[in-house]
C-alpha cells in the first residue's frame, strides 16, 4: 500500500477538560454510515454533538484507507493517506494541505474515545457527503476508501484466482467463499475462506505482490456425507513418498530446504505422517495420510525467527534507502540535516531505519531492505 502525506490531528494538554462523559455532551444515535454504498460498522455508534455526527477516529480513518497513530501525551493523531490534515482537540480550525478550514464541532474525547466530525473530515479529503433523512443515513462517496479502485492492488478476483490455483481447485467446486481486506504483521492482505468437499481453506494473499503469505487446509468438521476412510494399518507409504507429496504440494524442492522433520502418528484412528519443514522465508506443516497419501492438512506461514544474511536479504543499499525516504518526503539531501540510515532486523525482516531533519521537523522512516517499500514513517516536531 502506498503511503501518502501525513494527516495530523493534534491536541494540547489544555483541552483535557474535553475528556468528559458521553452523557454530558453527546447522545448515541441510530444514524447509519455508508461508504461507497457499503455499511460501516463502528464499535462505538455515531454520536450527535452540537447537531453534528461524530464517529470514532481510528475506524473512519482506516475506512478511508489511512494508517493512523495516536500520541496520548500530545493528544495527537497521525494518519497517512492522500492529504495533509492538522486538527487540535477542542479547536474548531483544521488545516488541510496547509489551508485553514473552520469546523462547526471540533474533535473531542468522550468516555475515553476520540471522536471526530464525519462530514468535516470527509469533505476535507475530497469526498462527497449526503444526508438521507428518511433512513437517517450519512452517505459518502470516496475514491480513497477501502474497496475502491486502486491501481496498486491486485484486486479481489486475481487474489481469488491465486488462492484457487494453489489449492488445485476451480470456482465451480468451492462454496462459502469469503474475502476481505486485512492486515498481517503490518502487510495489507486479502484474507480468504472457502470450502470444497471435506475441507475448508484459508489464505492470506499480499494485496500488492500477490504472494501467498499464509495457506491452511483443514478437515471440515461440519461436512456431512463424509465417506469413512479405510483403516488398514499395514502397507504404509514410505517416508520418502510422504516427503515427496508434501514438497510437491508446497512447490518446494529438496535442495531448498532449511530443515525437514517427519514422524508417523495417529489421527482419528488413521495413520498419518506429521511433516514440518522450512524453505526461504517460510515454514510449512503438513499431515499426510500414511495409507492413501492424501494431504489432510497444510499450513504455510512466515518464519519470524529466520534471518537472512545481509547479502541474501538486502536488495536495497543504504544510499537507495535514503533516496526513497527523501523522495517520499519531497526533499533532497542538500536541504536536510542529520541524514543517516542504519539497517536493523524487525521480526525477521531486514529494515533500514532512516532519519533526517528539515524545517523544524524530524522525519523517521522504516524501509524494507529487500523490496524498498516504506513500512512505516512519521514526522514530528523537532524538540
Secondary structure in CASP SS format (residue, H / E / C, confidence):
PFRMAT SS
TARGET T0000
AUTHOR 0000-0000-0000
METHOD secondary structure of the structure
MODEL  1
X C 1.00
X C 1.00
X C 1.00
X C 1.00
X E 1.00
X E 1.00
X E 1.00
X E 1.00
X E 1.00
X E 1.00
X C 1.00
X C 1.00
X H 1.00
X H 1.00
X H 1.00
X H 1.00
X H 1.00
X H 1.00
X C 1.00
X E 1.00
X C 1.00
X H 1.00
X H 1.00
X H 1.00
X H 1.00
X C 1.00
X E 1.00
X E 1.00
X C 1.00
X C 1.00
X C 1.00
X E 1.00
X E 1.00
X E 1.00
X E 1.00
X C 1.00
X C 1.00
X E 1.00
X E 1.00
X C 1.00
X C 1.00
X C 1.00
X C 1.00
X C 1.00
X C 1.00
X C 1.00
X E 1.00
X E 1.00
X E 1.00
X C 1.00
X C 1.00
X E 1.00
X E 1.00
X E 1.00
X E 1.00
X E 1.00
X H 1.00
X H 1.00
X H 1.00
X H 1.00
X H 1.00
X H 1.00
X H 1.00
X C 1.00
X C 1.00
X C 1.00
X E 1.00
X E 1.00
X E 1.00
X E 1.00
X E 1.00
X C 1.00
X C 1.00
X C 1.00
X C 1.00
X E 1.00
X E 1.00
X E 1.00
X E 1.00
X E 1.00
X E 1.00
X C 1.00
X C 1.00
X C 1.00
X E 1.00
X E 1.00
X E 1.00
X E 1.00
X C 1.00
X C 1.00
X C 1.00
X C 1.00
X E 1.00
X E 1.00
X E 1.00
X E 1.00
X C 1.00
X C 1.00
X E 1.00
X E 1.00
X E 1.00
X E 1.00
X C 1.00
X C 1.00
X C 1.00
X C 1.00
X C 1.00
X E 1.00
X E 1.00
X E 1.00
X C 1.00
X C 1.00
X E 1.00
X E 1.00
X E 1.00
X E 1.00
X E 1.00
X H 1.00
X H 1.00
X H 1.00
X H 1.00
X H 1.00
X H 1.00
X H 1.00
X C 1.00
X C 1.00
X C 1.00
X E 1.00
X E 1.00
X E 1.00
X E 1.00
X E 1.00
X C 1.00
X C 1.00
X C 1.00
X C 1.00
X E 1.00
X E 1.00
X E 1.00
X E 1.00
X E 1.00
X C 1.00
X C 1.00
X C 1.00
X C 1.00
X C 1.00
X C 1.00
X C 1.00
X C 1.00
X C 1.00
X C 1.00
X C 1.00
X C 1.00
X C 1.00
X C 1.00
X H 1.00
X H 1.00
X H 1.00
X H 1.00
X H 1.00
X H 1.00
X H 1.00
X H 1.00
X H 1.00
X H 1.00
X H 1.00
X H 1.00
X C 1.00
X C 1.00
X C 1.00
X H 1.00
X H 1.00
X H 1.00
X C 1.00
X E 1.00
X E 1.00
X E 1.00
X E 1.00
X E 1.00
X E 1.00
X E 1.00
X E 1.00
X E 1.00
X E 1.00
X C 1.00
X C 1.00
X E 1.00
X E 1.00
X E 1.00
X E 1.00
X E 1.00
X E 1.00
X E 1.00
X E 1.00
X E 1.00
X E 1.00
X C 1.00
X C 1.00
X E 1.00
X E 1.00
X E 1.00
X E 1.00
X E 1.00
X E 1.00
X E 1.00
X E 1.00
X C 1.00
X C 1.00
X C 1.00
X C 1.00
X C 1.00
X E 1.00
X E 1.00
X E 1.00
X E 1.00
X E 1.00
X E 1.00
X E 1.00
X E 1.00
X C 1.00
X C 1.00
X C 1.00
X C 1.00
X C 1.00
X C 1.00
X C 1.00
X C 1.00
X C 1.00
X C 1.00
X C 1.00
X C 1.00
X C 1.00
X C 1.00
X C 1.00
X C 1.00
X C 1.00
X C 1.00
X C 1.00
X H 1.00
X H 1.00
X H 1.00
X H 1.00
X H 1.00
X H 1.00
X H 1.00
X H 1.00
X H 1.00
X H 1.00
X H 1.00
X H 1.00
X C 1.00
X C 1.00
X C 1.00
X H 1.00
X H 1.00
X H 1.00
X E 1.00
X E 1.00
X E 1.00
X E 1.00
X E 1.00
X E 1.00
X E 1.00
X E 1.00
X E 1.00
X E 1.00
X E 1.00
X C 1.00
X C 1.00
X E 1.00
X E 1.00
X E 1.00
X E 1.00
X E 1.00
X E 1.00
X E 1.00
X E 1.00
X E 1.00
X E 1.00
X C 1.00
X C 1.00
X E 1.00
X E 1.00
X E 1.00
X E 1.00
X E 1.00
X E 1.00
X E 1.00
X E 1.00
X C 1.00
X C 1.00
X C 1.00
X C 1.00
X C 1.00
X E 1.00
X E 1.00
X E 1.00
X E 1.00
X E 1.00
X E 1.00
X E 1.00
X E 1.00
X C 1.00
X C 1.00
X C 1.00
X C 1.00
X C 1.00
X C 1.00
X C 1.00
X H 1.00
X H 1.00
X H 1.00
X H 1.00
X C 1.00
X C 1.00
X C 1.00
X C 1.00
X H 1.00
X H 1.00
X H 1.00
X H 1.00
X H 1.00
X H 1.00
X H 1.00
X H 1.00
X H 1.00
X H 1.00
X H 1.00
X H 1.00
X C 1.00
X C 1.00
X C 1.00
X C 1.00
X C 1.00
X C 1.00
X C 1.00
X E 1.00
X E 1.00
X E 1.00
X E 1.00
X E 1.00
X E 1.00
X E 1.00
X E 1.00
X E 1.00
X E 1.00
X C 1.00
X C 1.00
X E 1.00
X E 1.00
X E 1.00
X E 1.00
X E 1.00
X E 1.00
X E 1.00
X E 1.00
X E 1.00
X E 1.00
X C 1.00
X C 1.00
X E 1.00
X E 1.00
X E 1.00
X E 1.00
X E 1.00
X E 1.00
X E 1.00
X E 1.00
X C 1.00
X C 1.00
X C 1.00
X C 1.00
X C 1.00
X E 1.00
X E 1.00
X E 1.00
X E 1.00
X E 1.00
X E 1.00
X E 1.00
X E 1.00
X C 1.00
X C 1.00
END
